[in-house]
Amino acid sequence: MAGAQPHLQGQEGGTPSEGRPKTTRLRKEERRAQLLEVAVQLFANSSFGSVTTATLAKSAGVTEPVIYQHFASKDELYHAVLRESCQRTLDEWARIFSESPSPLGGLINVARSQFRLMSELWVHYKLHVRAIAEVSDDAVRTILRENDDSYHAFFRDALEKAKTAGEIRKEINTTDVAWFLLSQGLLLTVCRQVGNTKFEASGYLDNLIKTTLAGVSVGAPVVPGVPAR
């Protein structure tokens, strides 16, 4: 990917030159958040190389110098978008888990929310899949690996809490189970990306949860809405 772009001078909210968009003044953190929101939409629907800073600026309703007031380069903006997308998912998982009555119940609720979250946060899930094509760049590869490690840590820690609560057998390797759960999430994301959504209407997710938990939990796991067999 291209190296750092030169820092361009310009004041946000200043008088625009002819043909340039008029910039609405926002606080620094609000502008940064807005640029990230615009960038994720563009990068999720096109390759890194196809998205120019001029396109980013136009879509955000700012001039290019405003972008460089918040990010040193397009690369830095892209890296921030990848990290932000990961955090959005983690925040939703953490919220769902915290609102559940028990660690095992939290795991079930997080897993069952997959299709809903894919719909609500689809641009972020889509970005993750598209970014795989950019892993020839060392920084992108590192960030995606760190994101996967963060997803995995969430599931591993949740499983450990369930083990401590006596809901999961003590001999279970929570690291391996966490990787399995993460792999299924990636599978479902890729399937939706290519238009293969038959998993979503077949009961696959609930049956997967029940089968997986049957192998690790103490007693028969209860998945709401799924009859015991």
BELTABEL-V568642 format. One record per backbone hydrogen bond with DSSP energy under -1.0 kcal/mol. CO is the residue of the C=O (numbers start at 1). NH is the residue of the N-H. E is the energy in kcal/mol with one decimal. If there is no record, write none. Layout:
co->CO nh->NH e->E
co->CO nh->NH e->E
This chain:
co->11 nh->14 e->-1.8
co->17 nh->20 e->-2.2
co->27 nh->31 e->-2.7
co->28 nh->32 e->-2.3
co->29 nh->33 e->-2.0
co->30 nh->34 e->-2.3
co->31 nh->35 e->-2.6
co->32 nh->36 e->-2.1
co->33 nh->37 e->-2.1
co->34 nh->38 e->-2.3
co->35 nh->39 e->-2.6
co->36 nh->40 e->-2.4
co->37 nh->41 e->-1.2
co->38 nh->42 e->-1.8
co->39 nh->43 e->-3.2
co->40 nh->44 e->-1.9
co->52 nh->56 e->-2.4
co->53 nh->57 e->-2.7
co->54 nh->58 e->-2.4
co->55 nh->59 e->-2.5
co->56 nh->60 e->-1.8
co->57 nh->62 e->-2.6
co->63 nh->66 e->-1.2
co->64 nh->68 e->-1.4
co->67 nh->70 e->-1.4
co->67 nh->71 e->-2.2
co->73 nh->77 e->-1.8
co->74 nh->78 e->-2.6
co->75 nh->79 e->-2.6
co->76 nh->80 e->-2.1
co->77 nh->81 e->-2.2
co->78 nh->82 e->-2.2
co->79 nh->83 e->-2.0
co->80 nh->84 e->-2.6
co->81 nh->85 e->-2.5
co->82 nh->86 e->-1.5
co->83 nh->87 e->-2.2
co->84 nh->88 e->-2.2
co->85 nh->89 e->-1.5
co->86 nh->90 e->-2.3
co->87 nh->91 e->-2.7
co->88 nh->92 e->-1.7
co->89 nh->93 e->-2.6
co->90 nh->94 e->-2.7
co->91 nh->95 e->-2.1
co->92 nh->96 e->-2.4
co->93 nh->97 e->-2.8
co->94 nh->98 e->-2.4
co->95 nh->99 e->-1.4
co->97 nh->100 e->-1.4
co->102 nh->106 e->-2.6
co->103 nh->107 e->-2.2
co->104 nh->108 e->-2.3
co->105 nh->109 e->-2.5
co->106 nh->110 e->-2.5
co->107 nh->111 e->-2.6
co->108 nh->112 e->-2.6
co->109 nh->113 e->-1.0
co->111 nh->114 e->-1.5
co->113 nh->117 e->-3.1
co->114 nh->118 e->-2.4
co->115 nh->119 e->-1.5
co->116 nh->120 e->-2.6
co->117 nh->121 e->-3.1
co->121 nh->124 e->-1.3
co->121 nh->125 e->-1.8
co->122 nh->126 e->-3.3
co->123 nh->127 e->-1.7
co->124 nh->128 e->-1.6
co->125 nh->129 e->-1.6
co->126 nh->130 e->-2.5
co->127 nh->131 e->-2.6
co->130 nh->133 e->-1.6
co->131 nh->134 e->-2.1
co->132 nh->135 e->-1.4
co->134 nh->137 e->-2.0
co->137 nh->141 e->-2.5
co->138 nh->142 e->-2.3
co->139 nh->143 e->-2.3
co->140 nh->144 e->-2.6
co->141 nh->145 e->-2.1
co->142 nh->146 e->-2.5
co->143 nh->147 e->-2.7
co->144 nh->148 e->-2.4
co->145 nh->149 e->-2.3
co->146 nh->150 e->-2.0
co->147 nh->151 e->-2.5
co->148 nh->152 e->-2.7
co->149 nh->153 e->-2.5
co->150 nh->154 e->-1.8
co->151 nh->155 e->-1.8
co->152 nh->156 e->-2.9
co->153 nh->157 e->-2.7
co->154 nh->158 e->-2.2
co->155 nh->159 e->-2.6
co->156 nh->160 e->-2.3
co->157 nh->161 e->-2.1
co->158 nh->162 e->-2.0
co->159 nh->163 e->-2.3
co->160 nh->164 e->-2.6
co->161 nh->165 e->-1.9
co->162 nh->167 e->-2.8
co->163 nh->166 e->-1.5
co->167 nh->218 e->-2.3
co->169 nh->172 e->-1.5
co->172 nh->174 e->-1.1
co->173 nh->177 e->-1.9
co->174 nh->178 e->-2.2
co->175 nh->179 e->-1.8
co->176 nh->180 e->-2.0
co->177 nh->181 e->-2.4
co->178 nh->182 e->-2.3
co->179 nh->183 e->-2.3
co->180 nh->184 e->-1.8
co->181 nh->185 e->-1.7
co->182 nh->186 e->-2.0
co->183 nh->187 e->-2.1
co->184 nh->188 e->-2.3
co->185 nh->189 e->-1.9
co->186 nh->190 e->-2.5
co->187 nh->191 e->-2.5
co->188 nh->192 e->-2.1
co->189 nh->193 e->-2.1
co->190 nh->194 e->-1.8
co->191 nh->196 e->-2.8
co->192 nh->195 e->-1.3
co->195 nh->197 e->-1.2
co->197 nh->200 e->-1.4
co->203 nh->207 e->-2.2
co->204 nh->208 e->-2.6
co->205 nh->209 e->-2.5
co->206 nh->210 e->-2.5
co->207 nh->211 e->-2.5
co->208 nh->212 e->-2.7
co->209 nh->213 e->-2.7
co->210 nh->214 e->-1.9
co->213 nh->216 e->-1.0
co->213 nh->217 e->-3.0
co->216 nh->169 e->-2.6
co->223 nh->226 e->-2.5
